[in-house]
């Protein structure tokens, strides 16, 4: 059983519990209100690296967030973790290594239901195929060796 910021969770609930507990641990003033509003629009992901046994919480913020908003979120997230006064993530009572990444980069989806327009595998590789088949200038270092 996992423990996320002091609350028990199964694997499927980790992101939900993490976001919920961060909101609960934020202060009950206008700073906390701003943080909860920013956190509400944030997408939370979770990954485990089996090789390093490191857990990663990924907070992906919308594009309209300014660098100041992202810095504010980082500060308030760390304040909530310190306020919790226990391991942010543990499994069966053993504290786990973790990191928190806050960014606004969106990876293009090449396949699936939410495929990014114009990013199908064929569209993505068309420039490469075009360069392979286009005539071009031969490499001067290999002139005479492979080309007539």
C-alpha positions in Angstrom: 0.0 0.0 0.0 1.2 3.5 -0.9 1.2 6.5 1.4 1.0 9.8 -0.4 1.5 12.9 1.8 0.0 11.1 4.8 -2.9 9.4 3.0 -3.2 5.8 2.0 -3.6 5.1 -1.7 -3.5 2.4 -4.3 -1.4 2.8 -7.4 -4.3 4.1 -9.5 -5.1 6.9 -7.0 -1.6 8.3 -6.5 -2.0 11.3 -8.8 -5.4 12.1 -7.5 -4.3 11.8 -3.8 -1.1 13.9 -4.5 -3.1 16.7 -6.0 -5.8 16.5 -3.3 -3.3 16.5 -0.4 -1.3 19.4 -1.9 -4.5 21.5 -2.0 -5.4 20.4 1.6 -2.0 21.3 2.9 -1.9 24.8 1.3 -2.6 27.7 3.6 -6.2 29.0 4.2 -5.5 32.5 3.0 -5.2 34.3 -0.4 -1.9 32.6 -1.1 -3.5 29.2 -0.7 -6.4 30.3 -2.8 -4.1 31.3 -5.6 -2.2 28.0 -5.3 -5.3 25.9 -5.4 -6.6 27.8 -8.4 -3.3 27.2 -10.2 -3.2 23.6 -9.1 -6.8 23.0 -10.3 -5.8 23.6 -13.9 -2.6 21.5 -13.6 -2.3 18.0 -14.9 -0.5 15.6 -12.5 1.3 12.5 -13.8 3.2 9.8 -11.9 6.0 7.5 -13.1 8.3 5.0 -11.4 11.7 4.3 -12.7 12.3 0.7 -11.9 16.0 0.9 -12.5 16.7 3.7 -10.0 13.7 3.1 -7.8 12.8 6.8 -8.1 9.3 8.1 -8.2 8.5 11.1 -10.3 5.5 13.5 -10.0 5.0 15.6 -13.1 2.9 18.7 -12.8 2.2 19.9 -16.3 0.8 23.5 -16.3 -1.2 25.2 -19.0 0.6 27.5 -21.5 -0.9 30.6 -20.1 1.0 30.3 -16.8 3.8 32.8 -16.5 7.3 31.9 -15.1 6.3 33.7 -11.9 3.2 31.4 -11.6 5.3 28.3 -12.1 7.9 29.6 -9.5 5.0 30.3 -7.1 3.7 26.8 -7.6 7.1 25.3 -6.9 7.5 27.2 -3.7 4.0 26.4 -2.4 4.4 22.7 -3.3 7.6 22.5 -1.3 6.0 24.4 1.6 3.1 21.8 1.6 5.6 18.9 1.6 7.5 20.5 4.5 4.3 21.2 6.4 3.2 17.6 6.0 6.3 16.6 8.2 6.6 13.0 6.9 7.8 11.2 3.9 5.9 12.5 0.8 5.7 9.0 -0.6 6.2 5.7 1.0 5.4 2.1 0.0 4.7 -0.5 2.8 6.2 1.9 5.3 9.5 2.4 3.4 10.2 6.0 2.3 10.7 6.3 -1.4 13.0 8.5 -3.4 11.1 11.1 -5.4 11.3 14.2 -7.6 8.7 16.7 -8.6 8.9 18.2 -12.1 6.8 21.3 -13.0 6.8 22.2 -16.7 4.5 23.3 -19.5 6.0 21.2 -22.3 3.5 19.1 -24.2 4.9 16.0 -26.0 3.2 15.5 -29.3 1.1 12.3 -29.4 1.9 10.3 -32.4 -0.7 7.6 -32.0 -3.9 7.1 -30.0 -7.2 9.0 -29.5 -5.6 12.3 -28.6 -3.1 12.4 -31.6 -1.6 15.8 -32.1 -2.8 17.2 -35.5 0.0 17.0 -38.1 2.1 14.7 -36.0 1.1 11.3 -37.4 4.1 9.1 -37.9 4.2 9.7 -41.7 4.0 13.5 -41.3 6.7 13.5 -38.7 9.2 11.5 -40.9 8.3 13.2 -44.3 11.2 15.7 -44.0 13.6 12.9 -43.4 12.4 10.9 -46.3 12.5 13.9 -48.5 16.1 14.6 -47.6 17.1 11.0 -48.3 15.5 11.1 -51.8 16.4 14.7 -52.8 19.4 15.5 -55.0 22.1 17.3 -53.1 25.7 18.3 -53.1 28.1 15.4 -52.5 30.3 15.4 -49.5 33.7 16.9 -50.8 35.7 14.5 -48.5 34.2 11.5 -50.3 34.3 13.0 -53.9 35.7 10.5 -56.3 35.4 7.6 -53.9 31.7 6.9 -54.1 30.4 9.3 -56.7 31.4 9.8 -60.4 
